[in-house]
């Protein structure tokens, strides 16, 4: 049996939740697993539907990690058949006392602390005592090494995706109703925060609409920067070119991506926040949609520059503009999209989980 210790797990939604769900579900086909996860609303129905045991830990957040660690340590004491522990975050391992094999995933932002700082010392103490560290991209591995984490322990395994299912025609029709007869079509599905760089895409859009009068940019998400981004759209007189959506059903979200031409997220490093990988690029590529990603972060693990999309300098407005023009000119996104769909097959969970099995 293997223990999977995670702070984020379905039925909560989000990138980390999807990662830990995909890993656990795929891994459970090869080994018995038990999951220790933080409490989530409406978890009972979900927990009863899966083929492995999930123990939820609730209570005040400040005390939860201690209670969770106590329960895991007791479980380890009373069960001698545990082969190893897989954790989603260094904090998930910080209070675990065991000589069992420990594997920890790293993603980027959570290890990006100043060298020598208190947090950096805590990260190093935990991660350098693990058996293996799984980085989500080459960028994250390099970042970890720069911060003092033992590079010999780090293996790069990109996050996986589930094979897509056909989208119901009613959602495809709804997507077309939203997009109307506008073309070309850009889309971003992400939180509204500085790192995702919506602002520079919108600034580039102001000039792009001179070349592509029918252009439309769909932004799906929510976040701290939402008001600022909407104000910028109004200031630049782009209300007819930008559509904002939130609380969108997953199938409609998929339909909107599939009916777009380019997925755009030229991420930057903002303070300590960094795009460690960017699973959204791979999700878009499954529908034959190429992406534009930023050079600062792990996007280049998901996008092959000039083959399945474009890697640009997210801090450079001219580079974002020229990258968008390059991919839209002569409908170049069609050929890039074909290669993107082929590339996405490498990220299916049935392939990715084999890399984890090799580590173990």
HELIX and SHEET records of a PDB file:
HELIX    1   1 UNK A   15  UNK A   27  1                                  13    
HELIX    2   2 UNK A   43  UNK A   49  1                                   7    
HELIX    3   3 UNK A   61  UNK A   78  1                                  18    
HELIX    4   4 UNK A   90  UNK A   93  1                                   4    
HELIX    5   5 UNK A  109  UNK A  111  5                                   3    
HELIX    6   6 UNK A  118  UNK A  127  1                                  10    
HELIX    7   7 UNK A  138  UNK A  146  1                                   9    
HELIX    8   8 UNK A  151  UNK A  153  5                                   3    
HELIX    9   9 UNK A  169  UNK A  179  1                                  11    
HELIX   10  10 UNK A  194  UNK A  196  5                                   3    
HELIX   11  11 UNK A  198  UNK A  211  1                                  14    
HELIX   12  12 UNK A  226  UNK A  235  1                                  10    
HELIX   13  13 UNK A  250  UNK A  258  1                                   9    
HELIX   14  14 UNK A  279  UNK A  285  1                                   7    
HELIX   15  15 UNK A  299  UNK A  302  1                                   4    
HELIX   16  16 UNK A  317  UNK A  328  1                                  12    
HELIX   17  17 UNK A  329  UNK A  331  5                                   3    
HELIX   18  18 UNK A  333  UNK A  344  1                                  12    
HELIX   19  19 UNK A  345  UNK A  347  5                                   3    
HELIX   20  20 UNK A  349  UNK A  359  1                                  11    
SHEET    1   A 7 UNK A  53  UNK A  57  0                                        
SHEET    2   A 7 UNK A  33  UNK A  38  1                                        
SHEET    3   A 7 UNK A   2  UNK A   6  1                                        
SHEET    4   A 7 UNK A  84  UNK A  87  1                                        
SHEET    5   A 7 UNK A 101  UNK A 106  1                                        
SHEET    6   A 7 UNK A 132  UNK A 135  1                                        
SHEET    7   A 7 UNK A 154  UNK A 156  1                                        
SHEET    1   B 6 UNK A 242  UNK A 245  0                                        
SHEET    2   B 6 UNK A 216  UNK A 220  1                                        
SHEET    3   B 6 UNK A 185  UNK A 189  1                                        
SHEET    4   B 6 UNK A 262  UNK A 265  1                                        
SHEET    5   B 6 UNK A 290  UNK A 294  1                                        
SHEET    6   B 6 UNK A 309  UNK A 312  1                                        
END                                                                             
